[in-house]
């Protein structure tokens, strides 16, 4: 398993905004994150919609993080692009598993919880791999 290219781009975009600590135009974000501009704009819209990034319109417009970098987790950014993280579709409450006694359901749930916990523990703070305070 691996994250999608869109998710990789989103992580890079949020990281650029976190390091910048100031309002940036989309072209600068795209260049610094090394993300093609059309993808950058699409991902920025998703991040704005998710409440991770704030957009400003007009001549002095641009983008900033909506909250301090230390309050934005890796899990939030991933889920802003991909939706809720889970290792198997059987973790989705909307999914009806046709196997009445799936012996893998429990381990999939445990793995999903472990990965979500790890991703939620890391923020975009200036300190490399800063764990979020509980």
mmCIF file of the C-alpha atoms, coordinates in Angstrom:
data_MODEL
# 
_entry.id   MODEL 
# 
loop_
_atom_site.group_PDB 
_atom_site.id 
_atom_site.type_symbol 
_atom_site.label_atom_id 
_atom_site.label_alt_id 
_atom_site.label_comp_id 
_atom_site.label_asym_id 
_atom_site.label_entity_id 
_atom_site.label_seq_id 
_atom_site.pdbx_PDB_ins_code 
_atom_site.Cartn_x 
_atom_site.Cartn_y 
_atom_site.Cartn_z 
_atom_site.occupancy 
_atom_site.B_iso_or_equiv 
_atom_site.pdbx_formal_charge 
_atom_site.auth_seq_id 
_atom_site.auth_comp_id 
_atom_site.auth_asym_id 
_atom_site.auth_atom_id 
_atom_site.pdbx_PDB_model_num 
ATOM 1   C CA . UNK A 1 1   ? 0.000   0.000   0.000   1.00 0.00 ? 1   UNK A CA 1 
ATOM 2   C CA . UNK A 1 2   ? 1.083   3.537   -0.615  1.00 0.00 ? 2   UNK A CA 1 
ATOM 3   C CA . UNK A 1 3   ? -0.455  6.974   -0.438  1.00 0.00 ? 3   UNK A CA 1 
ATOM 4   C CA . UNK A 1 4   ? -1.693  8.525   -3.657  1.00 0.00 ? 4   UNK A CA 1 
ATOM 5   C CA . UNK A 1 5   ? 0.223   11.179  -5.527  1.00 0.00 ? 5   UNK A CA 1 
ATOM 6   C CA . UNK A 1 6   ? -2.504  13.684  -4.579  1.00 0.00 ? 6   UNK A CA 1 
ATOM 7   C CA . UNK A 1 7   ? -1.953  12.923  -0.917  1.00 0.00 ? 7   UNK A CA 1 
ATOM 8   C CA . UNK A 1 8   ? 1.802   13.285  -1.300  1.00 0.00 ? 8   UNK A CA 1 
ATOM 9   C CA . UNK A 1 9   ? 1.195   16.665  -2.939  1.00 0.00 ? 9   UNK A CA 1 
ATOM 10  C CA . UNK A 1 10  ? -1.159  17.722  -0.127  1.00 0.00 ? 10  UNK A CA 1 
ATOM 11  C CA . UNK A 1 11  ? 1.429   16.864  2.531   1.00 0.00 ? 11  UNK A CA 1 
ATOM 12  C CA . UNK A 1 12  ? 4.060   18.877  0.646   1.00 0.00 ? 12  UNK A CA 1 
ATOM 13  C CA . UNK A 1 13  ? 1.703   21.842  0.237   1.00 0.00 ? 13  UNK A CA 1 
ATOM 14  C CA . UNK A 1 14  ? 0.823   21.933  3.937   1.00 0.00 ? 14  UNK A CA 1 
ATOM 15  C CA . UNK A 1 15  ? 4.498   21.583  4.822   1.00 0.00 ? 15  UNK A CA 1 
ATOM 16  C CA . UNK A 1 16  ? 5.402   24.572  2.604   1.00 0.00 ? 16  UNK A CA 1 
ATOM 17  C CA . UNK A 1 17  ? 2.674   26.681  4.233   1.00 0.00 ? 17  UNK A CA 1 
ATOM 18  C CA . UNK A 1 18  ? 3.793   25.571  7.701   1.00 0.00 ? 18  UNK A CA 1 
ATOM 19  C CA . UNK A 1 19  ? 7.411   26.523  7.032   1.00 0.00 ? 19  UNK A CA 1 
ATOM 20  C CA . UNK A 1 20  ? 6.448   29.812  5.403   1.00 0.00 ? 20  UNK A CA 1 
ATOM 21  C CA . UNK A 1 21  ? 4.330   31.063  8.318   1.00 0.00 ? 21  UNK A CA 1 
ATOM 22  C CA . UNK A 1 22  ? 2.931   33.768  6.042   1.00 0.00 ? 22  UNK A CA 1 
ATOM 23  C CA . UNK A 1 23  ? 0.387   34.178  3.274   1.00 0.00 ? 23  UNK A CA 1 
ATOM 24  C CA . UNK A 1 24  ? 1.528   32.682  -0.028  1.00 0.00 ? 24  UNK A CA 1 
ATOM 25  C CA . UNK A 1 25  ? 0.080   32.857  -3.524  1.00 0.00 ? 25  UNK A CA 1 
ATOM 26  C CA . UNK A 1 26  ? -0.750  29.591  -5.281  1.00 0.00 ? 26  UNK A CA 1 
ATOM 27  C CA . UNK A 1 27  ? 2.118   29.926  -7.774  1.00 0.00 ? 27  UNK A CA 1 
ATOM 28  C CA . UNK A 1 28  ? 4.676   30.187  -4.959  1.00 0.00 ? 28  UNK A CA 1 
ATOM 29  C CA . UNK A 1 29  ? 3.127   27.243  -3.108  1.00 0.00 ? 29  UNK A CA 1 
ATOM 30  C CA . UNK A 1 30  ? 3.179   25.198  -6.307  1.00 0.00 ? 30  UNK A CA 1 
ATOM 31  C CA . UNK A 1 31  ? 6.813   26.060  -7.008  1.00 0.00 ? 31  UNK A CA 1 
ATOM 32  C CA . UNK A 1 32  ? 8.100   25.459  -3.477  1.00 0.00 ? 32  UNK A CA 1 
ATOM 33  C CA . UNK A 1 33  ? 6.123   22.231  -3.018  1.00 0.00 ? 33  UNK A CA 1 
ATOM 34  C CA . UNK A 1 34  ? 7.137   21.089  -6.499  1.00 0.00 ? 34  UNK A CA 1 
ATOM 35  C CA . UNK A 1 35  ? 3.524   20.358  -7.354  1.00 0.00 ? 35  UNK A CA 1 
ATOM 36  C CA . UNK A 1 36  ? 2.107   21.122  -10.826 1.00 0.00 ? 36  UNK A CA 1 
ATOM 37  C CA . UNK A 1 37  ? -0.020  24.273  -10.600 1.00 0.00 ? 37  UNK A CA 1 
ATOM 38  C CA . UNK A 1 38  ? -3.313  22.707  -11.696 1.00 0.00 ? 38  UNK A CA 1 
ATOM 39  C CA . UNK A 1 39  ? -2.975  19.962  -9.072  1.00 0.00 ? 39  UNK A CA 1 
ATOM 40  C CA . UNK A 1 40  ? -1.877  22.506  -6.486  1.00 0.00 ? 40  UNK A CA 1 
ATOM 41  C CA . UNK A 1 41  ? -5.032  24.575  -6.973  1.00 0.00 ? 41  UNK A CA 1 
ATOM 42  C CA . UNK A 1 42  ? -7.246  21.482  -6.782  1.00 0.00 ? 42  UNK A CA 1 
ATOM 43  C CA . UNK A 1 43  ? -5.566  20.280  -3.594  1.00 0.00 ? 43  UNK A CA 1 
ATOM 44  C CA . UNK A 1 44  ? -5.646  23.753  -2.045  1.00 0.00 ? 44  UNK A CA 1 
ATOM 45  C CA . UNK A 1 45  ? -9.433  23.784  -2.607  1.00 0.00 ? 45  UNK A CA 1 
ATOM 46  C CA . UNK A 1 46  ? -9.732  20.434  -0.780  1.00 0.00 ? 46  UNK A CA 1 
ATOM 47  C CA . UNK A 1 47  ? -7.562  21.708  2.075   1.00 0.00 ? 47  UNK A CA 1 
ATOM 48  C CA . UNK A 1 48  ? -9.645  24.901  2.347   1.00 0.00 ? 48  UNK A CA 1 
ATOM 49  C CA . UNK A 1 49  ? -12.860 22.867  2.323   1.00 0.00 ? 49  UNK A CA 1 
ATOM 50  C CA . UNK A 1 50  ? -11.451 20.660  5.114   1.00 0.00 ? 50  UNK A CA 1 
ATOM 51  C CA . UNK A 1 51  ? -10.549 23.655  7.280   1.00 0.00 ? 51  UNK A CA 1 
ATOM 52  C CA . UNK A 1 52  ? -6.799  23.039  7.130   1.00 0.00 ? 52  UNK A CA 1 
ATOM 53  C CA . UNK A 1 53  ? -5.987  26.025  4.904   1.00 0.00 ? 53  UNK A CA 1 
ATOM 54  C CA . UNK A 1 54  ? -7.560  29.475  4.664   1.00 0.00 ? 54  UNK A CA 1 
ATOM 55  C CA . UNK A 1 55  ? -7.778  31.265  1.313   1.00 0.00 ? 55  UNK A CA 1 
ATOM 56  C CA . UNK A 1 56  ? -7.796  35.026  0.835   1.00 0.00 ? 56  UNK A CA 1 
ATOM 57  C CA . UNK A 1 57  ? -9.172  36.645  -2.295  1.00 0.00 ? 57  UNK A CA 1 
ATOM 58  C CA . UNK A 1 58  ? -7.985  39.765  -4.068  1.00 0.00 ? 58  UNK A CA 1 
ATOM 59  C CA . UNK A 1 59  ? -4.692  41.370  -5.024  1.00 0.00 ? 59  UNK A CA 1 
ATOM 60  C CA . UNK A 1 60  ? -3.128  40.521  -1.668  1.00 0.00 ? 60  UNK A CA 1 
ATOM 61  C CA . UNK A 1 61  ? -4.804  37.116  -1.554  1.00 0.00 ? 61  UNK A CA 1 
ATOM 62  C CA . UNK A 1 62  ? -3.225  33.768  -1.082  1.00 0.00 ? 62  UNK A CA 1 
ATOM 63  C CA . UNK A 1 63  ? -3.194  30.869  1.340   1.00 0.00 ? 63  UNK A CA 1 
ATOM 64  C CA . UNK A 1 64  ? -2.203  30.263  4.950   1.00 0.00 ? 64  UNK A CA 1 
ATOM 65  C CA . UNK A 1 65  ? -2.744  27.473  7.407   1.00 0.00 ? 65  UNK A CA 1 
ATOM 66  C CA . UNK A 1 66  ? -6.089  27.823  9.158   1.00 0.00 ? 66  UNK A CA 1 
ATOM 67  C CA . UNK A 1 67  ? -4.550  26.793  12.497  1.00 0.00 ? 67  UNK A CA 1 
ATOM 68  C CA . UNK A 1 68  ? -1.072  26.629  13.973  1.00 0.00 ? 68  UNK A CA 1 
ATOM 69  C CA . UNK A 1 69  ? 1.044   23.948  12.277  1.00 0.00 ? 69  UNK A CA 1 
ATOM 70  C CA . UNK A 1 70  ? 1.354   22.057  15.552  1.00 0.00 ? 70  UNK A CA 1 
ATOM 71  C CA . UNK A 1 71  ? -2.412  21.558  15.552  1.00 0.00 ? 71  UNK A CA 1 
ATOM 72  C CA . UNK A 1 72  ? -2.618  20.056  12.051  1.00 0.00 ? 72  UNK A CA 1 
ATOM 73  C CA . UNK A 1 73  ? -1.965  16.329  11.896  1.00 0.00 ? 73  UNK A CA 1 
ATOM 74  C CA . UNK A 1 74  ? -0.712  14.166  9.099   1.00 0.00 ? 74  UNK A CA 1 
ATOM 75  C CA . UNK A 1 75  ? -3.934  12.144  9.412   1.00 0.00 ? 75  UNK A CA 1 
ATOM 76  C CA . UNK A 1 76  ? -6.064  15.258  8.800   1.00 0.00 ? 76  UNK A CA 1 
ATOM 77  C CA . UNK A 1 77  ? -4.194  16.110  5.621   1.00 0.00 ? 77  UNK A CA 1 
ATOM 78  C CA . UNK A 1 78  ? -4.367  12.564  4.288   1.00 0.00 ? 78  UNK A CA 1 
ATOM 79  C CA . UNK A 1 79  ? -8.080  12.329  5.017   1.00 0.00 ? 79  UNK A CA 1 
ATOM 80  C CA . UNK A 1 80  ? -8.729  15.748  3.454   1.00 0.00 ? 80  UNK A CA 1 
ATOM 81  C CA . UNK A 1 81  ? -7.607  14.285  0.138   1.00 0.00 ? 81  UNK A CA 1 
ATOM 82  C CA . UNK A 1 82  ? -8.483  10.591  0.389   1.00 0.00 ? 82  UNK A CA 1 
ATOM 83  C CA . UNK A 1 83  ? -11.340 10.456  2.862   1.00 0.00 ? 83  UNK A CA 1 
ATOM 84  C CA . UNK A 1 84  ? -11.315 8.374   6.037   1.00 0.00 ? 84  UNK A CA 1 
ATOM 85  C CA . UNK A 1 85  ? -8.274  6.123   6.319   1.00 0.00 ? 85  UNK A CA 1 
ATOM 86  C CA . UNK A 1 86  ? -8.913  2.414   6.661   1.00 0.00 ? 86  UNK A CA 1 
ATOM 87  C CA . UNK A 1 87  ? -6.950  -0.576  5.490   1.00 0.00 ? 87  UNK A CA 1 
ATOM 88  C CA . UNK A 1 88  ? -9.967  -2.453  4.144   1.00 0.00 ? 88  UNK A CA 1 
ATOM 89  C CA . UNK A 1 89  ? -13.352 -1.482  2.777   1.00 0.00 ? 89  UNK A CA 1 
ATOM 90  C CA . UNK A 1 90  ? -14.941 -3.715  5.418   1.00 0.00 ? 90  UNK A CA 1 
ATOM 91  C CA . UNK A 1 91  ? -14.052 -0.990  7.970   1.00 0.00 ? 91  UNK A CA 1 
ATOM 92  C CA . UNK A 1 92  ? -16.549 1.302   6.224   1.00 0.00 ? 92  UNK A CA 1 
ATOM 93  C CA . UNK A 1 93  ? -19.908 1.381   7.973   1.00 0.00 ? 93  UNK A CA 1 
ATOM 94  C CA . UNK A 1 94  ? -21.596 1.674   4.552   1.00 0.00 ? 94  UNK A CA 1 
ATOM 95  C CA . UNK A 1 95  ? -20.066 -1.592  3.327   1.00 0.00 ? 95  UNK A CA 1 
ATOM 96  C CA . UNK A 1 96  ? -21.975 -4.831  3.711   1.00 0.00 ? 96  UNK A CA 1 
ATOM 97  C CA . UNK A 1 97  ? -19.482 -7.695  3.983   1.00 0.00 ? 97  UNK A CA 1 
ATOM 98  C CA . UNK A 1 98  ? -20.835 -10.829 2.331   1.00 0.00 ? 98  UNK A CA 1 
ATOM 99  C CA . UNK A 1 99  ? -18.603 -13.042 4.461   1.00 0.00 ? 99  UNK A CA 1 
ATOM 100 C CA . UNK A 1 100 ? -20.479 -13.629 7.686   1.00 0.00 ? 100 UNK A CA 1 
ATOM 101 C CA . UNK A 1 101 ? -17.439 -14.894 9.559   1.00 0.00 ? 101 UNK A CA 1 
ATOM 102 C CA . UNK A 1 102 ? -14.494 -13.007 8.083   1.00 0.00 ? 102 UNK A CA 1 
ATOM 103 C CA . UNK A 1 103 ? -11.455 -13.958 10.116  1.00 0.00 ? 103 UNK A CA 1 
ATOM 104 C CA . UNK A 1 104 ? -9.544  -10.897 8.884   1.00 0.00 ? 104 UNK A CA 1 
ATOM 105 C CA . UNK A 1 105 ? -12.025 -8.216  9.972   1.00 0.00 ? 105 UNK A CA 1 
ATOM 106 C CA . UNK A 1 106 ? -10.563 -7.911  13.475  1.00 0.00 ? 106 UNK A CA 1 
ATOM 107 C CA . UNK A 1 107 ? -6.930  -7.634  12.369  1.00 0.00 ? 107 UNK A CA 1 
ATOM 108 C CA . UNK A 1 108 ? -7.871  -5.095  9.676   1.00 0.00 ? 108 UNK A CA 1 
ATOM 109 C CA . UNK A 1 109 ? -9.588  -3.015  12.350  1.00 0.00 ? 109 UNK A CA 1 
ATOM 110 C CA . UNK A 1 110 ? -6.541  -3.236  14.637  1.00 0.00 ? 110 UNK A CA 1 
ATOM 111 C CA . UNK A 1 111 ? -4.147  -2.238  11.857  1.00 0.00 ? 111 UNK A CA 1 
ATOM 112 C CA . UNK A 1 112 ? -6.413  0.628   10.799  1.00 0.00 ? 112 UNK A CA 1 
ATOM 113 C CA . UNK A 1 113 ? -6.530  1.929   14.371  1.00 0.00 ? 113 UNK A CA 1 
ATOM 114 C CA . UNK A 1 114 ? -2.734  1.685   14.774  1.00 0.00 ? 114 UNK A CA 1 
ATOM 115 C CA . UNK A 1 115 ? -2.025  3.531   11.530  1.00 0.00 ? 115 UNK A CA 1 
ATOM 116 C CA . UNK A 1 116 ? -4.613  6.236   12.278  1.00 0.00 ? 116 UNK A CA 1 
ATOM 117 C CA . UNK A 1 117 ? -3.121  6.683   15.761  1.00 0.00 ? 117 UNK A CA 1 
ATOM 118 C CA . UNK A 1 118 ? 0.409   7.079   14.355  1.00 0.00 ? 118 UNK A CA 1 
ATOM 119 C CA . UNK A 1 119 ? -0.684  9.503   11.634  1.00 0.00 ? 119 UNK A CA 1 
ATOM 120 C CA . UNK A 1 120 ? -2.646  11.563  14.163  1.00 0.00 ? 120 UNK A CA 1 
ATOM 121 C CA . UNK A 1 121 ? 0.408   11.770  16.426  1.00 0.00 ? 121 UNK A CA 1 
ATOM 122 C CA . UNK A 1 122 ? 2.476   13.814  13.949  1.00 0.00 ? 122 UNK A CA 1 
ATOM 123 C CA . UNK A 1 123 ? 1.930   17.465  13.160  1.00 0.00 ? 123 UNK A CA 1 
ATOM 124 C CA . UNK A 1 124 ? 3.365   20.037  10.770  1.00 0.00 ? 124 UNK A CA 1 
ATOM 125 C CA . UNK A 1 125 ? 5.186   21.894  13.525  1.00 0.00 ? 125 UNK A CA 1 
ATOM 126 C CA . UNK A 1 126 ? 8.669   23.233  12.726  1.00 0.00 ? 126 UNK A CA 1 
ATOM 127 C CA . UNK A 1 127 ? 10.201  20.463  14.822  1.00 0.00 ? 127 UNK A CA 1 
ATOM 128 C CA . UNK A 1 128 ? 10.774  17.461  12.619  1.00 0.00 ? 128 UNK A CA 1 
ATOM 129 C CA . UNK A 1 129 ? 8.267   14.682  13.364  1.00 0.00 ? 129 UNK A CA 1 
ATOM 130 C CA . UNK A 1 130 ? 6.751   16.550  16.289  1.00 0.00 ? 130 UNK A CA 1 
ATOM 131 C CA . UNK A 1 131 ? 4.292   14.399  18.181  1.00 0.00 ? 131 UNK A CA 1 
ATOM 132 C CA . UNK A 1 132 ? 1.002   16.086  18.965  1.00 0.00 ? 132 UNK A CA 1 
ATOM 133 C CA . UNK A 1 133 ? 0.498   16.796  22.634  1.00 0.00 ? 133 UNK A CA 1 
ATOM 134 C CA . UNK A 1 134 ? -2.327  14.781  24.129  1.00 0.00 ? 134 UNK A CA 1 
# 
